[in-house]
Amino acid sequence: MKKETLGQVLKQRRGAYAYTQRELARKLGVKASHVAYLENGRRRPSLSLLSRLADTLELDKQRLFLLAHPEAHWIVGKERDSAPATRQENAWRKFVADRGTLTRHKVTDQELKVLQKVNMLGRISAPNQFLFILNAIRQAVEEE
């Protein structure tokens, strides 16, 4: 069985509403080519566009988010409870100690404070996951 993709879901739901790509794009405030890119898996929607897609096509926002970001399943899935506390703490230490990565990604002190609070949720098990979270936060802030 083939895995369901964001593009498949969007195309199917757009068809159910009998929208053309151009009509859906107009409702979303994007170009028709962007809708085509999303349906063909060539682009990932921003968080605000994901929200507009869910509202316009009456789809579950969490489902759309996970289809757009399958690597985030560990955040909302059952796996999140299985990571040991020491592994989480080591991930934070490694992330903070990696000055090269922090510099390359221009992580500010304020962003580090936010990520430290995210770490206290107890669900981060690898240093690179902090970058994923930071980029999602940055994207959400830019979109508002």
Salt bridges, closest charged atoms under 4 A:
GLU4 OE2 - ARG63 NH2 2.59
GLU39 OE2 - ARG14 NE 2.55
ASP55 OD1 - LYS61 NZ 3.51
GLU71 OE2 - ARG44 NH1 2.91
GLU71 OE2 - HIS69 ND1 3.61
GLU89 OE2 - ARG93 NE 3.97
GLU111 OE1 - ARG138 NH2 2.77
